Amino acid sequence: MKPLNFAILKHFTKVEDACAEDVIEALKGQYGSFKALNKKEVLNAMMTAEANGLIEESKLEMDKSGELKIYYRAHQEGEDAINKYIKD
C-alpha cells in the first residue's frame, strides 16, 4: 500500500479533476482507517501538490450548504512527474 499522500497524487492521474470530497470518496475503501483521510488533511495535501507544480486548480463551485469546493487537475507535466516517481 502506498503512503496516503502518494495515493492522493496518483488519484489525479486517473481522473479529469477532483475536489477533496471526491478524493476522500475514492480512497476511503483502502485508506478509510487513516486519520489523515479527512477534508482538512486532503485539502492540505492537494494545496501542497499545487505549490510544488504537480496539480493546478481547474474550477471552483459552491456546494448546497454554500461551502466553496476547489477542484484540481494534473496537467501533463505534473502527471508525467507523478507517474515517474510513484509507480502503480
Summary of the structure (lengths in Angstrom):
residues: 88
radius of gyration: 12.4
end to end distance: 9.9
largest distance: 38.8
contacts: 233
relative contact order: 0.22
helix: 49%
strand: 16%
